[in-house]
Amino acid sequence: MTYWNGGWAWMTLMPLLWIALIGLVVWAVVRLTQHSAGRHDATDPRKTPRERPEEILDRRFASGEIDADTYSEARKRLAAHRPGPGDRG
């Protein structure tokens, strides 16, 4: 009779524990598959695409951080150091 005196609580709680465990496993699998699929998350700076040097230069010129002469000179330097279509590395 000991089983029936305290056992009803376990019989009630065990399905809830299994549901919680299965839910945790499903949540973990979903999180891992989303992460490995490379989903873009704007809050994670590691996942944001890197700006090209020309885009940074254009943004700085547009915001007024640099003047036209500095912009032109920087554009020329970037063009001179940009690898050509046949260059690798």
Backbone as JSON Lines, residues from 0, in Angstrom:
{"i":0,"aa":"M","n":[0.8,-1.21,0.0],"ca":[0.0,0.0,0.0],"c":[0.85,1.28,0.0]}
{"i":1,"aa":"T","n":[2.12,1.18,0.23],"ca":[2.97,2.35,0.23],"c":[2.95,3.04,-1.14]}
{"i":2,"aa":"Y","n":[2.89,2.23,-2.19],"ca":[2.87,2.8,-3.53],"c":[1.68,3.73,-3.72]}
{"i":3,"aa":"W","n":[0.53,3.34,-3.25],"ca":[-0.66,4.15,-3.46],"c":[-0.71,5.35,-2.55]}
{"i":4,"aa":"N","n":[-0.03,5.29,-1.4],"ca":[-0.05,6.44,-0.5],"c":[0.78,7.61,-1.04]}
{"i":5,"aa":"G","n":[1.96,7.33,-1.6],"ca":[2.8,8.41,-2.12],"c":[3.01,8.3,-3.61]}
{"i":6,"aa":"G","n":[2.59,7.21,-4.21],"ca":[2.83,6.96,-5.61],"c":[1.97,7.75,-6.56]}
{"i":7,"aa":"W","n":[0.83,8.21,-6.13],"ca":[-0.04,8.96,-7.04],"c":[0.6,10.26,-7.48]}
{"i":8,"aa":"A","n":[1.44,10.83,-6.61],"ca":[2.12,12.07,-6.98],"c":[3.09,11.82,-8.13]}
{"i":9,"aa":"W","n":[3.83,10.71,-8.06],"ca":[4.76,10.39,-9.16],"c":[4.01,10.05,-10.43]}
{"i":10,"aa":"M","n":[2.89,9.39,-10.31],"ca":[2.1,9.05,-11.49],"c":[1.56,10.31,-12.16]}
{"i":11,"aa":"T","n":[1.34,11.35,-11.38],"ca":[0.85,12.62,-11.93],"c":[2.0,13.45,-12.5]}
{"i":12,"aa":"L","n":[3.15,13.44,-11.82],"ca":[4.26,14.28,-12.23],"c":[5.1,13.7,-13.36]}
{"i":13,"aa":"M","n":[5.19,12.39,-13.48],"ca":[6.05,11.79,-14.51],"c":[5.66,12.21,-15.92]}
{"i":14,"aa":"P","n":[4.39,12.22,-16.31],"ca":[4.08,12.71,-17.66],"c":[4.48,14.17,-17.87]}
{"i":15,"aa":"L","n":[4.35,14.98,-16.85],"ca":[4.76,16.38,-16.97],"c":[6.27,16.5,-17.13]}
{"i":16,"aa":"L","n":[7.02,15.68,-16.42],"ca":[8.48,15.69,-16.57],"c":[8.89,15.22,-17.97]}
{"i":17,"aa":"W","n":[8.23,14.2,-18.49],"ca":[8.53,13.74,-19.85],"c":[8.2,14.81,-20.88]}
{"i":18,"aa":"I","n":[7.09,15.49,-20.71],"ca":[6.71,16.56,-21.64],"c":[7.74,17.68,-21.6]}
{"i":19,"aa":"A","n":[8.19,18.04,-20.4],"ca":[9.2,19.09,-20.27],"c":[10.51,18.65,-20.92]}
{"i":20,"aa":"L","n":[10.92,17.41,-20.71],"ca":[12.16,16.91,-21.29],"c":[12.07,16.88,-22.82]}
{"i":21,"aa":"I","n":[10.99,16.4,-23.36],"ca":[10.82,16.37,-24.82],"c":[10.79,17.79,-25.38]}
{"i":22,"aa":"G","n":[10.11,18.69,-24.69],"ca":[10.08,20.09,-25.13],"c":[11.46,20.71,-25.14]}
{"i":23,"aa":"L","n":[12.27,20.42,-24.14],"ca":[13.63,20.94,-24.08],"c":[14.48,20.4,-25.23]}
{"i":24,"aa":"V","n":[14.34,19.13,-25.54],"ca":[15.08,18.54,-26.65],"c":[14.65,19.17,-27.97]}
{"i":25,"aa":"V","n":[13.36,19.34,-28.19],"ca":[12.87,19.95,-29.42],"c":[13.38,21.38,-29.54]}
{"i":26,"aa":"W","n":[13.33,22.14,-28.45],"ca":[13.83,23.52,-28.46],"c":[15.31,23.55,-28.82]}
{"i":27,"aa":"A","n":[16.11,22.65,-28.22],"ca":[17.55,22.62,-28.49],"c":[17.82,22.28,-29.95]}
{"i":28,"aa":"V","n":[17.09,21.33,-30.5],"ca":[17.29,20.95,-31.9],"c":[16.94,22.11,-32.82]}
{"i":29,"aa":"V","n":[15.86,22.8,-32.55],"ca":[15.47,23.94,-33.38],"c":[16.52,25.03,-33.31]}
{"i":30,"aa":"R","n":[17.0,25.34,-32.13],"ca":[18.03,26.38,-31.98],"c":[19.31,26.01,-32.71]}
{"i":31,"aa":"L","n":[19.72,24.76,-32.6],"ca":[20.95,24.34,-33.25],"c":[20.82,24.32,-34.76]}
{"i":32,"aa":"T","n":[19.68,23.92,-35.28],"ca":[19.51,23.91,-36.73],"c":[19.4,25.32,-37.29]}
{"i":33,"aa":"Q","n":[18.79,26.24,-36.56],"ca":[18.73,27.62,-37.01],"c":[20.13,28.23,-37.02]}
{"i":34,"aa":"H","n":[20.93,27.93,-36.01],"ca":[22.28,28.47,-35.92],"c":[23.16,27.92,-37.04]}
{"i":35,"aa":"S","n":[23.07,26.63,-37.31],"ca":[23.92,26.03,-38.33],"c":[23.48,26.4,-39.74]}
{"i":36,"aa":"A","n":[22.22,26.77,-39.91],"ca":[21.74,27.17,-41.23],"c":[22.21,28.56,-41.61]}
{"i":37,"aa":"G","n":[22.82,29.29,-40.67],"ca":[23.36,30.6,-40.96],"c":[22.32,31.68,-41.06]}
{"i":38,"aa":"R","n":[21.28,31.58,-40.27],"ca":[20.24,32.61,-40.3],"c":[20.83,33.93,-39.87]}
{"i":39,"aa":"H","n":[20.39,34.99,-40.51],"ca":[20.9,36.33,-40.22],"c":[20.17,36.9,-39.02]}
{"i":40,"aa":"D","n":[20.94,37.29,-38.04],"ca":[20.39,37.9,-36.83],"c":[21.04,39.26,-36.67]}
{"i":41,"aa":"A","n":[20.26,40.33,-36.78],"ca":[20.81,41.68,-36.74],"c":[21.39,42.03,-35.38]}
{"i":42,"aa":"T","n":[21.02,41.31,-34.33],"ca":[21.54,41.63,-33.01],"c":[22.9,41.02,-32.76]}
{"i":43,"aa":"D","n":[23.34,40.1,-33.59],"ca":[24.62,39.44,-33.41],"c":[25.62,40.03,-34.4]}
{"i":44,"aa":"P","n":[26.62,40.81,-33.91],"ca":[27.55,41.46,-34.84],"c":[28.41,40.48,-35.6]}
{"i":45,"aa":"R","n":[28.59,39.26,-35.1],"ca":[29.38,38.27,-35.82],"c":[28.67,37.8,-37.07]}
{"i":46,"aa":"K","n":[27.36,37.94,-37.14],"ca":[26.59,37.45,-38.28],"c":[26.3,38.52,-39.31]}
{"i":47,"aa":"T","n":[26.57,39.77,-39.01],"ca":[26.28,40.82,-39.96],"c":[27.33,40.8,-41.06]}
{"i":48,"aa":"P","n":[26.94,41.05,-42.3],"ca":[27.92,41.04,-43.39],"c":[28.88,42.21,-43.24]}
{"i":49,"aa":"R","n":[30.12,41.97,-43.59],"ca":[31.14,43.03,-43.48],"c":[30.97,44.04,-44.61]}
{"i":50,"aa":"E","n":[31.21,45.29,-44.27],"ca":[31.18,46.34,-45.28],"c":[32.46,46.31,-46.08]}
{"i":51,"aa":"R","n":[32.34,46.54,-47.37],"ca":[33.53,46.68,-48.21],"c":[34.15,48.04,-47.91]}
{"i":52,"aa":"P","n":[35.46,48.19,-48.17],"ca":[36.12,49.48,-47.91],"c":[35.46,50.63,-48.66]}
{"i":53,"aa":"E","n":[35.01,50.37,-49.87],"ca":[34.35,51.43,-50.65],"c":[33.05,51.87,-49.99]}
{"i":54,"aa":"E","n":[32.32,50.94,-49.43],"ca":[31.06,51.27,-48.75],"c":[31.32,52.1,-47.5]}
{"i":55,"aa":"I","n":[32.37,51.77,-46.77],"ca":[32.73,52.55,-45.58],"c":[33.11,53.96,-45.99]}
{"i":56,"aa":"L","n":[33.92,54.05,-47.05],"ca":[34.34,55.36,-47.54],"c":[33.14,56.19,-48.0]}
{"i":57,"aa":"D","n":[32.24,55.57,-48.75],"ca":[31.04,56.28,-49.21],"c":[30.2,56.77,-48.03]}
{"i":58,"aa":"R","n":[30.05,55.92,-47.04],"ca":[29.24,56.3,-45.86],"c":[29.89,57.46,-45.11]}
{"i":59,"aa":"R","n":[31.2,57.41,-44.95],"ca":[31.89,58.5,-44.23],"c":[31.81,59.82,-45.01]}
{"i":60,"aa":"F","n":[31.9,59.73,-46.34],"ca":[31.79,60.94,-47.15],"c":[30.37,61.5,-47.09]}
{"i":61,"aa":"A","n":[29.39,60.61,-47.16],"ca":[27.99,61.05,-47.11],"c":[27.63,61.67,-45.77]}
{"i":62,"aa":"S","n":[28.25,61.2,-44.7],"ca":[27.92,61.75,-43.38],"c":[28.72,63.01,-43.06]}
{"i":63,"aa":"G","n":[29.69,63.35,-43.93],"ca":[30.46,64.57,-43.72],"c":[31.69,64.38,-42.86]}
{"i":64,"aa":"E","n":[32.08,63.15,-42.59],"ca":[33.29,62.89,-41.79],"c":[34.55,63.25,-42.56]}
{"i":65,"aa":"I","n":[34.51,63.1,-43.88],"ca":[35.68,63.43,-44.7],"c":[35.25,64.36,-45.82]}
{"i":66,"aa":"D","n":[36.22,65.14,-46.33],"ca":[35.9,66.09,-47.4],"c":[36.12,65.43,-48.77]}
{"i":67,"aa":"A","n":[35.81,66.17,-49.83],"ca":[35.86,65.63,-51.19],"c":[37.27,65.24,-51.61]}
{"i":68,"aa":"D","n":[38.27,66.04,-51.22],"ca":[39.65,65.72,-51.59],"c":[40.11,64.41,-50.93]}
{"i":69,"aa":"T","n":[39.81,64.26,-49.67],"ca":[40.18,63.04,-48.96],"c":[39.45,61.84,-49.55]}
{"i":70,"aa":"Y","n":[38.18,62.03,-49.9],"ca":[37.39,60.97,-50.51],"c":[38.0,60.53,-51.84]}
{"i":71,"aa":"S","n":[38.34,61.49,-52.69],"ca":[38.92,61.18,-54.0],"c":[40.25,60.45,-53.85]}
{"i":72,"aa":"E","n":[41.08,60.93,-52.96],"ca":[42.39,60.3,-52.75],"c":[42.24,58.87,-52.22]}
{"i":73,"aa":"A","n":[41.34,58.69,-51.31],"ca":[41.12,57.35,-50.75],"c":[40.56,56.42,-51.82]}
{"i":74,"aa":"R","n":[39.67,56.92,-52.67],"ca":[39.12,56.1,-53.75],"c":[40.23,55.65,-54.71]}
{"i":75,"aa":"K","n":[41.15,56.57,-55.03],"ca":[42.27,56.23,-55.92],"c":[43.14,55.16,-55.28]}
{"i":76,"aa":"R","n":[43.42,55.3,-53.99],"ca":[44.26,54.31,-53.29],"c":[43.58,52.95,-53.25]}
{"i":77,"aa":"L","n":[42.3,52.95,-52.99],"ca":[41.58,51.68,-52.95],"c":[41.59,51.0,-54.32]}
{"i":78,"aa":"A","n":[41.39,51.79,-55.39],"ca":[41.4,51.23,-56.74],"c":[42.78,50.68,-57.09]}
{"i":79,"aa":"A","n":[43.84,51.34,-56.65],"ca":[45.19,50.89,-56.95],"c":[45.52,49.58,-56.24]}
{"i":80,"aa":"H","n":[44.95,49.36,-55.07],"ca":[45.25,48.16,-54.27],"c":[44.25,47.04,-54.47]}
{"i":81,"aa":"R","n":[43.23,47.28,-55.26],"ca":[42.21,46.25,-55.49],"c":[42.78,45.21,-56.44]}
{"i":82,"aa":"P","n":[42.72,43.93,-56.08],"ca":[43.26,42.89,-56.98],"c":[42.43,42.82,-58.26]}
{"i":83,"aa":"G","n":[43.11,42.55,-59.35],"ca":[42.43,42.42,-60.63],"c":[41.72,41.09,-60.76]}
{"i":84,"aa":"P","n":[40.98,40.87,-61.85],"ca":[40.22,39.64,-62.02],"c":[41.11,38.39,-62.09]}
{"i":85,"aa":"G","n":[42.35,38.54,-62.61],"ca":[43.25,37.39,-62.72],"c":[44.06,37.13,-61.46]}
{"i":86,"aa":"D","n":[44.09,38.09,-60.53],"ca":[44.88,37.94,-59.3],"c":[44.15,37.08,-58.3]}
{"i":87,"aa":"R","n":[44.9,36.27,-57.6],"ca":[44.31,35.47,-56.53],"c":[45.05,35.75,-55.24]}
{"i":88,"aa":"G","n":[44.31,35.69,-54.13],"ca":[44.98,35.81,-52.85],"c":[44.64,37.03,-52.2]}
